[in-house]
Amino acid sequence: MLEFLNPMLRPEWMISLLFIGALLTYFAGKVSSALRTTFAIIFSVFVAFLVFLSGSRDVLTYWRPSASPMGFRFVLSINALSWFFALMISMVSALTIVYSAGFGKNTEKDNAFYGLNLLLMGAMLGVVFSGDMLSFFIFWEIMTLASYLLTTLAGKRAEKGALNYMIISTAGAYSILIGMTMIYTRFGTLEFSGLASVMGGADPMFLLITLSMLGIGFAVKAALAPFYVWAPPAYSEAPDSFTPVFSGALSKLGPYGFTLFMYGIVGLPALAKMGTFRGISDFGYIIALLGSITAVIATLYAIAQDDIKKLLAYSSISQLGYVMMGIGIGTSIGVAGGLYHALNHAIFKTTLFMGAGVLIYTTGSRKLSDMGGLGTKMPITFLTMLIAIFALAGIPMTGGFGSKWLLYEAAIDKKFVLIAPLAFIASVGAFLYSFRILQSAFLGQLPERLKGAKDPSPLITIPMLFFAGLLVLFGIAPGIPLGIIASVESYLGIPALNVSTYSVYLGANFGAYNAFTVMTVITLALLVALALFFIAKKSRKVGQTDTYMAGEVPEHHVDLYLHYSMNFYRPLERIFAPYLRNRLERLYDAFGSGYELISEGIRRIYTGDVQHYVYYVMVFLAVMILAGWWWL
Amino acid sequence: MIAEILVLIFMPVFVSFMGLLFMGIQRKITARVQNRIGPPFYQQFIDVMKLFSKRENIGHNWVFDIGPIFAIVGMLTTMLFIPMGGFRLLSMDGDLIVVMYLLVISGLGMALGAGASGNPNAGIGVMRGLTLMMAYEMPFVISVLAVMVYYHTTSLAEIVGMQSGMWALIILPLSALVADMALQAQFGKKPFDQPIAPAEVATGPIVEYGGKYLGMLMVAHSIGMFVEAGLFIDIFLGGGLLFHQPGIIWQVFNFLFWVLLVFALYTLAVLVNAIMPRYRIDQAFVFYWKWPTIIAIIGLAYALGVSVW
């Protein structure tokens, strides 16, 4: 039925469509804003659809010879790994564009907003479809630049965060460039397929250095400790309709880079040559450990936040720590857990940031303590965010449980007694901060000024409902996403996970998880509980101030003193406060001022006196001549 | 097949009945420790009957109704995935980690409902409950991890089966000790009853619940007692299996012994409860993250050492 689209199921089509769409959208905005928004939606959703369709076929590689002066070929390819990430990215980006159309006005410069969004989507797809290092790096830089510009669109207050993001990203990009240059000078090829056959034979030291250089760049995007300092300000200050993409899609490129280079190119046997710890490569173990530490630290910060976007930003860092943990462990279960968690995180965090945008739009404040009691006023927003929070906390019935379960199994299987408890505690912490969102925004007392709040337009709620539906679907049938992930694993040369539609069996030595049984039992138990509930007499509903107050009669400003949400976890904050005073930020600040000091010293060389410069030239020549005599 | 389904139906009814009975006996014991006479042992049954037949129930909104419903759903579901006194129930379809997450549904649903009531006491109670959970999960997880590492499996049925020779309590005494300390908070007994602290936050999350809501919560609580104790017994006390011969009589004996173990564990918690004052919530947090955690880490190191070398 859709055969006529077949010629368009090529990566170059998808990327160029988006780049052309970006330009068209920007200039259409000069004519009419409705036309612009329509263009943006059509292009992004159409390309997302193309990405979706292209996966139904076999692994395909496309070569585009080009007449570049140094004889490089630009390679774009769709394979199991890139399709998995492309699907995630295009789904999040396209639906976020639909979502932002529902707001009417997102930033001061909406033409640029939509144009850059399409450009960013194209660049992200470009990164995952790249088949060689040069195009990978070019698309990577377009992506960073586009996301930086999008962040600055939020206005003055975003500038500092955006600049931080840009500086750390640039440092990461240089690191990637150094790694890639080292690989190119050693092997003389840029193409991944060529590298995959030769990298395995490289000596362990060379692999360690190049992987570390590349890893620093990817760790910056994945906001892994100690590189996460840019993420909280950048995520929280970016425009509300862009943060879902920023956290949901863009951050996944870090784990993608790790997976591609560690397993796609270097491969498990070569990694093992660097030394192993209980059958896991040391490099992977360190990544996993860093991931689990990140998860805990970011969770503790998230618990103490009152700003909803900052809370979600820290939560993103923590969840990406889980992803890196799984990918680092590198067993069949670990990688499956990491990739599945990446997918789940893309879905639930996008939903949560979308919901946060709706809440900020409705209440006019980002502070959780300014909200309250919205659950009954905005049922759709409440329910979608509730499902997303269930997934975030890893409650069975939602997709989030499956991935966390796999991650724990992977850690326990290898008896990693450092990683497993850290992951568990971070997960318990996730209950705490996710409940803070529910309690402060949706439960408790409804303030007088929010009496008229209601659910937003369908353009906003439909993407959120779609994502929430996906989470429930994955909760009942984890085999759907895990089937795709199993094919990614066999593409990467890792033993594929054994899954059927409803259940996961890891082997004789493990427990099992049958989502269908869990779901059935929950449904039956729900029927029993509902029967108990409805057999007894129906209840009479009373107002929100008609509660037990030990005899006190609330009169005015009810929401001020009856809504418990300010400093929600005060006792806990008091315990952790001495340990969490932005130590890492201060370290970077010290580094910055030290760098300034050195630069100041270097600046003194430039005196402005021509005689001094002539003198420098003479000294330099003398040194060169001496050096030449010595060596020649 | 039919026998299994009958067990699945019988177990929740039996467990809620026994739970209410134990709570009644517990009130009597506490009273005797404190030199009072106390209510009759069947008082809890009278209370539940009364609550379910109230002429009027007070609710707030539909989210408020979710609380008790989820509390029962979560506890019932969890119960069916834990091997109980020789019955495996559905434990082959979900392992220890699944159980630990299913156990959360009840509390989280309850927290939702409590928050929706709009009473600040409920909010404070939930905050305390979640903080306490983070506090005791640290040592609990580490000690359970010791068992999972030692037996190298996450399946509860497997863990029970591997203890047929010797209980994990004897092999890993430190971990068992810590897990029992965490059990005190899971039961919500003093010194760790901050979430419901009647004198401070007017029973916290439960403050707005009365009538049939409170009745449902009592039922959920009595199932919860068996779930939490049952989990401990499965992990450390060999699932309460005394006799390993096949035969219906031995099975009955095993089951009775298991019920006795639940009662013993609960009574231990109640006796501690009867003589203890209450910690402040931050003191409770620091307590759990200090000594029990250190002991748990030693226990884990021992388990790892024994199992790896």
Contacts between the chains, C-beta under 8 A, distances in Angstrom:
chain1	res1	chain2	res2	distance
A	373	B	118	6.8
A	375	B	61	7.7
A	375	B	63	5.3
A	375	B	116	6.5
A	376	B	61	5.0
A	376	B	62	7.3
A	376	B	63	6.7
A	382	B	63	7.9
A	386	B	112	8.0
A	390	B	108	8.0
A	393	B	104	7.3
A	393	B	108	7.3
A	394	B	101	6.0
A	395	B	101	6.5
A	395	B	104	6.4
A	395	B	105	6.1
A	395	B	108	6.9
A	396	B	98	6.6
A	396	B	101	5.7
A	396	B	102	5.9
A	396	B	105	7.5
A	401	B	101	6.1
A	404	B	101	7.9
A	405	B	97	5.6
A	405	B	98	6.8
A	405	B	101	7.6
A	408	B	97	5.2
A	408	B	154	7.8
A	409	B	97	7.2
A	409	B	154	6.3
A	412	B	145	7.0
A	412	B	148	5.3
A	412	B	149	7.0
A	412	B	154	5.9
A	415	B	149	5.1
A	415	B	152	7.6
A	415	B	304	6.4
A	415	B	307	7.1
A	415	B	308	6.6
A	417	B	145	6.5
A	417	B	149	6.5
A	417	B	300	5.6
A	417	B	301	7.9
A	417	B	304	5.5
A	420	B	141	8.0
A	420	B	145	5.7
A	421	B	138	7.4
A	421	B	141	5.5
A	421	B	142	5.2
A	421	B	145	6.2
A	424	B	137	6.9
A	424	B	141	4.4
A	424	B	145	7.9
A	425	B	134	7.4
A	425	B	137	6.8
A	425	B	138	5.8
A	425	B	141	7.0
A	428	B	133	6.3
A	428	B	134	5.0
A	428	B	137	4.6
A	429	B	134	6.2
A	431	B	104	6.8
A	431	B	108	6.9
A	431	B	130	6.1
A	431	B	133	6.9
A	431	B	134	7.8
A	432	B	130	4.9
A	432	B	131	7.2
A	432	B	134	6.0
A	435	B	108	7.3
A	435	B	111	6.0
A	435	B	126	7.0
A	435	B	130	6.0
A	438	B	112	6.7
A	438	B	115	6.7
A	439	B	111	7.7
A	439	B	115	4.6
A	439	B	123	6.1
A	439	B	126	6.8
A	442	B	63	7.8
A	442	B	115	8.0
A	443	B	63	6.8
A	443	B	112	7.0
A	443	B	115	3.2
A	443	B	116	4.8
A	443	B	118	7.6
A	443	B	123	7.9
A	444	B	115	6.0
A	444	B	116	7.8
A	444	B	118	5.6
A	444	B	120	8.0
A	444	B	123	6.2
A	445	B	118	4.9
A	503	B	93	7.5
A	509	B	152	6.2
A	509	B	153	5.7
A	510	B	95	7.0
A	510	B	153	6.5
A	510	B	154	5.7
A	510	B	155	6.6
A	511	B	94	6.9
A	511	B	95	2.0
A	511	B	96	6.4
A	511	B	97	7.1
A	511	B	98	7.0
A	511	B	153	7.1
A	511	B	154	4.3
A	511	B	155	3.7
A	511	B	156	7.2
A	511	B	158	7.5
A	512	B	92	6.6
A	512	B	93	6.2
A	512	B	94	7.0
A	512	B	95	6.4
A	512	B	155	7.3
A	513	B	93	7.6
A	513	B	94	5.9
A	513	B	95	7.0
A	513	B	98	5.7
A	514	B	93	3.9
A	514	B	94	6.7
A	517	B	90	5.9
A	517	B	93	4.0
A	517	B	94	7.1
A	518	B	77	7.3
A	518	B	81	7.8
A	518	B	93	7.2
A	518	B	94	6.2
A	518	B	98	7.1
A	518	B	102	7.4
A	521	B	76	7.8
A	521	B	77	5.1
A	521	B	80	5.5
A	521	B	81	7.7
A	521	B	90	6.7
A	522	B	73	6.3
A	522	B	77	5.2
A	522	B	105	8.0
A	525	B	72	7.0
A	525	B	73	4.4
A	525	B	76	4.0
A	525	B	77	5.0
A	526	B	69	7.2
A	526	B	73	5.1
A	528	B	12	7.8
A	528	B	72	7.2
A	528	B	76	6.6
A	529	B	68	7.7
A	529	B	69	4.6
A	529	B	70	7.9
A	529	B	72	4.1
A	529	B	73	5.1
A	529	B	76	7.5
A	529	B	216	7.2
A	530	B	69	6.5
A	532	B	72	6.9
A	532	B	212	7.8
A	532	B	216	5.9
A	532	B	219	7.5
A	533	B	65	7.2
A	533	B	68	7.3
A	533	B	69	5.8
A	533	B	212	7.0
A	533	B	216	6.9
A	535	B	52	7.9
A	536	B	52	5.2
A	536	B	53	7.6
A	536	B	54	7.7
A	536	B	57	6.9
A	536	B	211	7.5
A	536	B	212	3.6
A	536	B	215	7.3
A	537	B	54	6.7
A	537	B	55	6.7
A	537	B	56	6.9
A	537	B	57	5.7
A	537	B	211	7.8
A	537	B	212	7.0
A	538	B	57	7.3
A	539	B	56	7.9
A	539	B	57	3.7
A	539	B	58	6.2
A	539	B	59	3.7
A	539	B	65	7.6
A	539	B	211	7.1
A	539	B	212	7.4
A	539	B	213	7.7
A	540	B	56	6.3
A	540	B	57	7.0
A	540	B	58	6.0
A	540	B	59	6.9
A	541	B	59	5.3
A	541	B	60	6.5
A	541	B	61	6.6
A	542	B	58	5.8
A	542	B	59	7.5
A	542	B	60	6.5
A	544	B	60	7.0
A	544	B	118	4.4
A	545	B	118	7.4
A	547	B	117	6.3
A	547	B	118	6.0
A	547	B	119	4.3
A	547	B	207	7.7
A	547	B	208	5.8
A	548	B	119	6.2
A	548	B	121	7.4
A	548	B	202	6.3
A	548	B	207	5.5
A	548	B	208	6.5
A	549	B	119	7.9
A	550	B	202	7.0
A	561	B	120	7.7
A	562	B	118	6.7
A	562	B	119	7.7
A	562	B	120	5.4
A	563	B	118	7.6
A	563	B	120	7.1
A	563	B	123	7.7
A	564	B	120	4.2
A	564	B	123	3.3
A	564	B	124	5.7
A	564	B	127	7.4
A	565	B	123	7.2
A	568	B	123	8.0
A	568	B	127	5.9
A	569	B	127	6.3
A	569	B	131	6.6
A	571	B	128	8.0
A	571	B	131	6.3
A	571	B	280	7.6
A	571	B	281	4.9
A	571	B	282	4.1
A	571	B	285	7.1
A	572	B	131	5.2
A	572	B	134	7.4
A	572	B	282	7.4
A	572	B	285	6.6
A	574	B	282	6.3
A	575	B	282	5.8
A	575	B	285	6.0
A	575	B	286	6.5
